[in-house]
């Protein structure tokens, strides 16, 4: 497959449609102009419903004129009849009538359309120049239950919380209290509007070296159970620039685009953050006032991604992952290559005899085996099997990883341990690091891979790529194009391994993505001859990813 034509499944010859419902910025830096530039840059088709005409430049806003109610409704209806959206970004609404009309349209759309779009509301209240767009305070409550994500900045967050009497404000001189207040306000707003909330911290004067956003997730489908109803702090190094006009518009429209490309909201948010960070870094000054963000295409710079911290119930961010191994976990001795995952000791031995140098032992056991006294025999059997697996790994000089059971892996000196996202959140990573063991971490999205990255593991597993029956997954199959994007972001920094439904028939497609290696389960475990199946996969992978130089090939032919 030609990598130059290798694009996202949703970025096809017919790009997904994203609407922007917002005001027009005659200066071109914000509003629908910024939205449409972003939508085009991220390979979507943009449609616009203009709510307001503004006469503005980079310095000031001289006139704001609201479109008529009939024109607003006509734009919406015309687009819906022919160009229905996958995602909608809502920006500046200029009157209460516009809020009410839009609420009615969205409610009708939900009732009559087979495909309900994802809706992002960016409650714009004040221009970058400080000009107020509305003379009256708008009531956004008619949109409750009709939006999926709310993205207020600090000013808007405080206005909304004050408007709906959600919270009392803390001591302005206490930065810790202000961070706690921001988290509390975002959670209250999420509960009130029954949606996800991304409270932006870029305009928070009490934040200094880092710009910190608070993300409150609410019943997110396709995300890990650990992350579907959680609160996170997303922090990025502050970028010293005045070329920031339209950054909020760009962020919200970018989120809508990534949603349209079938990424879960967690991914859409971190991707949009990276997109804006790079846009700010490369922004340009055009007039006398603040300049505009650069449009830099799909995010591919790990350094632009935000740092993610899970917030506890006490409003304290968990930073244990970074602290566990400040210098990273042990490096692999050799590439993973074809990486079998097996649950049977006899099969493990056959694969090692066949020359396999990296293998994972994944025992399938009852969930409550470690706490239920009725499972004493199973626990003893498990430990005996892990002891035998580790012994075999040493005997054959292989990189033997134990799946999940990290206390036993530590106790008996395994080469490494492999953890899923849920286990990563509860395992004692400091204890694992102290033994000098290698650590492999699973991921099923950009968001989860970034969490894994923050632990500096020995490798990151990317999956599941194709449909699999080996275990139940909350996420949908990632597909080849997403794998290619993940690999392009992480493969320069870590060994990466694809997993999920991989066999000989699709091995070449996996190799084409640029991922480092490939984990296999059924392709080996259900084969009539597992050792032969492994050798076939191993040699094929070497041909695909580590071809011999032409001189060697000609000598082999002789």
C-alpha positions in Angstrom: 0.0 0.0 0.0 1.3 3.5 -0.9 1.7 5.4 2.3 1.0 8.7 0.6 -2.6 7.6 0.1 -2.9 6.1 3.5 -5.4 8.3 5.2 -8.0 8.1 8.0 -11.0 5.9 7.3 -13.2 8.9 7.8 -10.9 11.2 5.7 -12.0 9.7 2.4 -12.9 11.3 -0.9 -16.0 12.5 0.9 -14.8 14.3 4.0 -17.0 14.5 7.1 -19.2 17.5 7.4 -18.7 19.9 10.3 -20.9 23.0 10.9 -19.8 26.2 12.6 -22.6 28.3 14.0 -20.9 31.5 15.0 -20.2 35.1 14.2 -18.3 36.5 11.3 -14.9 38.2 12.1 -14.2 40.6 9.3 -10.5 40.6 10.4 -10.3 36.8 9.7 -8.7 35.8 12.9 -11.6 34.4 14.9 -15.3 33.4 14.4 -16.4 31.4 11.4 -13.3 32.5 9.5 -11.0 30.8 12.1 -13.4 27.8 12.2 -13.5 27.2 8.5 -9.7 27.5 8.2 -9.4 24.9 10.9 -12.0 22.6 9.5 -10.4 22.7 6.0 -6.9 22.2 7.6 -8.2 19.0 9.4 -9.7 17.5 6.3 -13.3 18.1 6.9 -15.9 20.0 4.9 -17.1 23.1 6.7 -20.5 24.7 6.5 -21.5 27.9 8.3 -24.5 29.3 10.0 -23.7 33.0 10.6 -25.3 34.5 13.7 -23.6 37.9 13.7 -21.7 40.2 11.5 -18.9 42.1 13.2 -16.8 45.0 11.9 -13.5 44.3 13.5 -9.8 44.2 13.0 -6.9 43.0 15.1 -7.3 46.1 17.4 -11.0 46.6 18.1 -14.6 45.8 17.3 -16.5 48.8 15.9 -19.9 47.3 15.1 -21.9 44.1 15.9 -25.0 43.4 13.9 -27.2 40.3 14.6 -28.7 38.4 11.6 -32.4 38.2 11.6 -34.2 35.2 13.2 -35.6 34.2 9.8 -32.1 34.2 8.3 -30.6 32.2 11.1 -33.4 29.6 10.8 -33.1 29.5 7.0 -29.4 28.9 7.1 -29.8 26.0 9.5 -32.7 24.4 7.6 -31.0 24.8 4.2 -27.9 23.0 5.4 -29.8 20.3 7.2 -31.8 19.4 4.1 -28.7 18.7 2.0 -25.5 18.7 4.1 -26.3 17.2 7.6 -23.3 17.4 10.0 -21.4 14.8 11.8 -20.3 17.5 14.4 -21.4 21.1 15.1 -19.4 23.8 16.8 -21.4 26.7 18.3 -19.7 29.9 19.0 -21.0 33.5 19.3 -24.8 33.7 19.8 -25.9 37.3 19.8 -29.3 37.2 21.4 -31.6 35.1 23.6 -33.8 34.5 20.6 -30.9 32.9 18.8 -30.3 30.6 21.8 -33.9 29.6 21.8 -34.2 29.1 18.1 -31.0 27.0 18.0 -32.3 24.9 21.0 -35.5 24.1 19.0 -33.5 23.2 15.9 -31.2 20.9 17.8 -34.1 19.2 19.6 -35.9 18.6 16.4 -32.7 17.3 14.8 -32.3 14.8 17.7 -35.9 13.7 17.3 -35.9 13.2 13.5 -32.4 12.5 12.3 -30.9 9.0 12.3 -27.5 10.4 13.0 -27.3 12.8 15.9 -24.3 15.2 15.6 -21.8 15.8 18.3 -22.3 19.4 19.5 -19.6 21.7 21.0 -20.7 24.9 22.7 -18.0 27.6 23.0 -19.9 30.3 25.0 -18.2 33.3 23.5 -19.0 36.5 25.5 -16.0 38.8 25.0 -13.7 39.5 22.1 -9.9 39.2 22.4 -9.8 43.0 22.3 -12.1 43.1 25.3 -15.2 44.2 23.4 -18.5 42.7 24.7 -20.7 41.1 22.0 -23.9 40.9 24.1 -25.6 43.8 25.9 -27.6 41.3 28.0 -26.6 38.1 29.8 -27.7 35.1 27.8 -29.4 32.1 29.3 -27.9 28.9 27.8 -30.2 26.6 29.8 -32.4 25.8 26.8 -29.4 23.9 25.4 -29.2 21.6 28.4 -29.3 18.0 27.1 -28.6 19.2 23.5 -24.9 19.7 23.7 -22.1 17.3 24.3 -19.2 19.5 25.3 -19.0 23.0 26.8 -15.7 24.9 26.5 -15.7 28.1 28.6 -12.6 30.1 29.4 -12.0 31.4 32.9 -14.1 34.5 32.4 -17.0 32.5 30.9 -16.7 29.8 33.5 -17.1 32.4 36.3 -20.0 34.2 34.5 -21.9 30.9 34.0 -21.4 29.7 37.5 -22.5 33.1 38.9 -25.5 33.2 36.6 -26.7 29.7 37.7 -25.6 30.3 41.3 -23.4 27.2 41.2 -20.5 28.2 43.5 -18.9 30.8 45.8 -15.5 32.1 44.8 -12.3 31.6 46.7 -9.5 33.9 47.8 -8.1 35.4 44.7 -4.6 35.4 46.2 -4.6 31.6 46.9 -3.5 29.8 43.7 -4.1 26.3 45.1 -7.6 27.3 46.2 -8.3 28.9 42.8 -7.3 25.6 41.0 -9.6 23.7 43.3 -12.3 26.3 42.6 -11.8 25.8 38.9 -12.2 22.1 39.2 -15.3 22.4 41.4 -16.9 24.9 39.0 -16.2 22.7 36.0 -17.8 19.8 37.7 -20.9 21.8 38.8 -21.3 23.1 35.2 -21.0 19.6 33.8 -23.8 18.4 36.2 -25.9 21.4 35.4 -25.6 21.1 31.6 -25.5 17.3 31.7 -22.4 17.2 29.4 -18.7 17.1 29.2 -16.9 20.3 30.2 -13.5 21.6 29.1 -12.7 24.6 31.3 -9.8 26.5 29.7 -7.1 28.1 31.7 -5.3 30.1 29.1 -6.8 33.4 30.4 -6.3 32.5 34.1 -3.9 35.2 35.4 -3.1 33.1 38.5 -1.7 30.4 36.3 1.9 31.1 35.4 4.4 28.7 33.8 1.7 26.3 32.6 -1.7 26.8 31.1 -4.0 24.3 32.8 -7.4 23.2 31.6 -9.9 21.1 33.5 -11.7 18.4 31.6 -14.7 16.8 33.2 -15.8 13.6 31.3 -19.4 12.4 31.5 -20.4 8.9 30.4 -18.0 8.8 27.5 -18.6 5.9 25.2 -15.6 4.1 23.8 -13.3 5.2 26.7 -11.9 3.1 29.4 -14.2 2.6 32.5 -11.5 4.3 34.5 -11.7 7.4 32.3 -15.4 7.6 31.1 -16.5 9.6 34.2 -13.5 11.3 35.5 -11.8 14.7 36.0 -8.5 15.5 34.4 -6.1 18.5 34.5 -4.5 19.1 31.0 -1.4 21.2 31.3 0.8 22.7 28.6 3.8 25.0 28.8 2.7 28.6 28.3 3.6 29.9 24.9 4.9 33.5 25.0 3.1 35.0 22.0 0.6 37.8 21.3 -0.5 35.9 18.1 -3.4 34.3 19.9 -6.5 35.8 18.3 -9.1 33.1 17.7 -7.4 30.4 19.9 -10.7 29.5 21.6 -12.6 29.3 18.3 -9.8 27.2 16.8 -9.8 24.8 19.8 -13.6 24.2 19.7 -13.7 23.7 15.9 -10.7 21.4 16.0 -12.4 19.3 18.6 -15.5 19.0 16.4 -13.2 17.9 13.5 -11.5 15.2 15.4 -14.9 13.9 16.6 -16.0 13.9 13.0 -13.0 11.7 12.2 -14.4 9.2 14.7 -12.1 9.8 17.6 -13.5 9.6 21.2 -13.9 12.9 22.9 -10.8 12.3 25.1 -8.7 12.0 22.0 -10.4 15.0 20.3 -9.6 17.2 23.2 -5.9 16.3 23.5 -5.4 16.5 19.7 -7.1 19.9 19.6 -4.9 21.1 22.4 -1.8 20.0 20.5 -3.2 21.6 17.3 -3.7 25.0 19.1 -0.3 24.8 20.9 1.5 24.4 17.6 -0.7 27.1 16.0 0.3 29.5 18.8 4.0 28.5 18.5 4.0 29.3 14.8 1.4 32.1 14.8 1.9 35.3 12.7 1.3 39.0 13.3 -0.7 40.7 10.5 -2.0 43.9 12.0 -1.3 46.2 14.9 -3.1 44.0 17.4 -2.9 40.3 18.3 -1.9 38.0 15.4 -3.5 34.8 14.3 -2.7 31.1 14.8 -0.9 29.1 12.1 -2.8 26.2 10.6 -0.4 23.3 10.9 -2.3 20.1 9.9 -2.7 16.9 11.8 -0.9 17.0 15.2 2.3 15.0 14.9 4.6 16.5 17.6 4.5 14.8 20.9 6.0 17.9 22.5 2.8 19.8 21.7 0.5 17.3 23.5 -0.7 18.3 27.0 0.3 16.5 30.1 -2.7 14.6 31.6 -3.3 14.2 35.4 -6.2 12.4 36.9 -7.9 14.5 39.6 -8.9 12.7 42.9 -12.0 13.4 44.9 -9.9 15.9 47.0 -9.2 17.9 43.8 -5.5 16.9 43.9 -3.9 15.7 40.7 -2.3 12.3 40.6 1.3 12.5 39.4 2.4 9.1 40.6 3.2 7.7 37.2 6.0 10.3 36.4 7.4 9.9 39.9 7.6 6.1 39.7 10.4 6.0 37.2 11.9 9.5 36.6 14.4 8.0 34.2 12.0 5.6 32.6 11.6 1.8 32.8 14.2 -0.7 31.6 14.8 -0.7 27.9 14.2 -3.8 25.8 17.2 -5.9 25.0 16.0 -6.5 21.5 12.9 -5.6 19.3 9.7 -7.3 20.2 9.2 -8.6 16.7 6.3 -11.0 16.5 5.1 -10.9 20.1 2.9 -13.8 21.1 0.5 -13.5 24.0 -0.4 -16.9 25.4 -2.2 -18.4 28.4 -0.8 -21.9 28.4 2.6 -23.0 29.8 3.0 -25.8 27.3 2.4 -23.5 24.4 4.8 -21.0 25.9 7.5 -23.7 25.9 6.8 -24.6 22.3 7.2 -21.0 21.2 10.4 -20.5 23.1 11.8 -23.7 21.6 10.8 -22.4 18.1 13.0 -19.4 18.7 10.6 -16.8 20.1 12.6 -14.2 22.0 9.8 -12.1 23.4 6.5 -13.5 24.8 3.8 -12.5 27.2 2.2 -14.9 29.6 -1.5 -13.9 30.1 -3.4 -16.2 32.5 -7.1 -16.1 32.2 -8.5 -16.2 35.7 -11.5 -15.2 37.8 -11.7 -11.4 38.4 -11.8 -11.8 42.2 -9.1 -14.4 42.5 -6.8 -12.3 44.7 -9.5 -11.5 47.3 -11.9 -14.5 47.3 -10.8 -17.3 49.6 -12.6 -19.8 47.4 -9.9 -19.3 44.8 -7.0 -20.4 47.0 -6.2 -23.3 44.6 -6.3 -21.1 41.6 -4.0 -18.6 43.2 -1.5 -21.3 44.0 -1.7 -22.7 40.4 -1.3 -19.2 39.0 1.8 -18.6 41.1 3.3 -22.0 40.1 2.6 -21.2 36.4 4.2 -17.8 36.7 7.3 -19.3 38.4 7.5 -21.8 35.5 7.0 -19.2 32.8 9.8 -17.0 34.3 12.1 -20.0 34.6 11.4 -20.9 30.9 12.1 -17.3 29.9 15.5 -17.3 31.6 16.3 -20.8 30.2 15.7 -19.6 26.6 17.1 -16.1 27.2 13.8 -14.5 26.2 12.1 -11.3 27.3 9.2 -12.8 29.3 6.4 -10.4 30.3 3.8 -11.3 32.9 0.4 -9.8 32.2 -1.3 -8.0 35.0 0.0 -10.0 38.0 2.8 -7.5 38.9 3.2 -8.6 42.6 4.0 -12.1 41.5 6.2 -10.8 38.6 8.2 -8.8 41.2 8.3 -11.7 43.7 9.8 -14.1 41.2 11.9 -11.8 39.1 10.2 -11.6 35.7 12.0 -9.7 32.9 8.9 -7.5 32.6 5.3 -6.9 33.3 2.5 -5.8 31.0 -0.4 -3.7 32.3 -3.7 -2.4 30.9 -5.0 1.1 31.6 -7.1 0.0 34.5 -4.2 -1.9 36.1 -1.8 1.0 35.4 -4.1 3.2 37.6 -3.9 0.8 40.6 -0.5 -0.9 40.3 2.5 0.1 42.4 4.6 1.5 39.6 7.3 2.6 42.0 7.7 -1.0 43.2 7.9 -2.3 39.7 10.5 0.4 38.7 12.6 -0.4 41.8 13.1 -4.0 40.7 14.5 -2.9 37.3 11.8 -4.7 35.4 10.6 -3.7 32.0 7.1 -2.3 31.7 4.7 -2.6 28.8 1.5 -0.6 28.7 -1.7 -1.0 26.7 -3.4 1.9 25.0 -6.5 2.1 22.8 -6.5 5.8 21.9 -4.3 8.9 21.7 -5.4 9.8 25.3 -4.4 6.4 26.7 -1.1 6.3 24.8 -0.3 9.8 26.3 -1.0 8.4 29.7 1.3 5.5 29.0 4.0 7.9 27.6 4.0 9.8 30.9 5.2 6.6 32.6 8.1 6.3 30.3 7.5 2.6 29.7 9.6 0.0 27.9 7.1 -0.2 25.1 3.6 1.0 24.3 1.0 -1.4 22.8 -1.5 0.2 20.4 -4.8 -1.5 19.8 -7.1 -3.2 19.3 -6.6 -2.7 15.6 -9.1 -5.3 14.2 -12.1 -6.9 15.9 -11.0 -9.5 18.4 -12.7 -12.2 20.4 -9.9 -12.7 23.0 -11.3 -10.1 25.4 -14.2 -7.6 25.7 -13.1 -4.1 24.8 -14.9 -0.8 25.6 -13.3 0.8 22.6 -14.1 0.2 18.9 -11.4 -1.4 16.7 -8.9 1.4 15.9 -8.2 0.4 12.3 -5.1 0.9 10.2 -5.3 4.6 9.6 -5.5 5.4 13.4 -2.6 2.9 14.0 -0.6 4.8 11.4 -1.2 8.1 13.2 -0.4 6.6 16.6 2.8 5.1 15.2 3.9 8.4 13.6 3.5 10.2 16.9 5.0 7.6 19.3 7.4 5.3 17.3 10.2 7.9 17.3 10.1 7.8 21.1 9.2 4.3 22.2 9.1 0.7 20.8 5.5 0.4 19.6 3.5 -2.8 19.1 0.2 -3.3 17.4 -2.3 -5.8 18.9 -5.8 -7.1 18.1 -6.9 -9.4 15.4 -3.5 -9.6 13.7 -2.6 -12.6 11.6 -0.7 -13.5 8.4 -3.4 -12.2 6.2 -3.1 -8.6 7.4 0.5 -8.5 8.6 1.7 -6.5 5.6 -0.9 -3.9 6.2 0.2 -3.6 9.8 3.9 -3.2 8.7 2.8 -0.4 6.2 1.7 1.8 9.1 5.2 2.1 10.5 4.4 0.5 13.8 7.5 -1.1 15.4 6.2 -4.7 16.0 3.1 -6.9 16.1 1.5 -8.9 18.9 -0.5 -12.0 18.0 -2.9 -14.1 20.0 -5.2 -16.3 18.0 -2.9 -16.4 15.0 -0.7 -18.6 17.1 -2.9 -20.1 19.9 -5.5 -21.5 17.5 -3.0 -22.8 14.9 -2.7 -26.6 14.4 1.1 -26.1 14.9 1.7 -23.0 17.0 5.5 -23.2 16.7 5.2 -23.3 12.9 2.7 -20.5 12.9 5.0 -18.4 14.9 8.0 -19.1 12.7 6.0 -18.2 9.6 4.8 -14.9 11.1 8.3 -14.1 12.4 10.0 -14.6 9.0 7.2 -12.7 7.2 7.6 -9.8 9.6 11.4 -9.7 9.1 10.8 -9.6 5.3 8.4 -6.7 5.7 10.2 -4.6 8.2 13.9 -5.6 8.1 14.6 -6.6 4.6 18.1 -7.8 3.7 20.3 -5.4 1.7 20.3 -6.1 -2.0 23.9 -7.4 -1.9 22.9 -10.1 0.6 19.9 -11.0 -1.4 22.0 -11.5 -4.5 24.4 -13.7 -2.6 21.5 -15.8 -1.2 20.4 -16.3 -4.8 23.8 -17.6 -5.8 
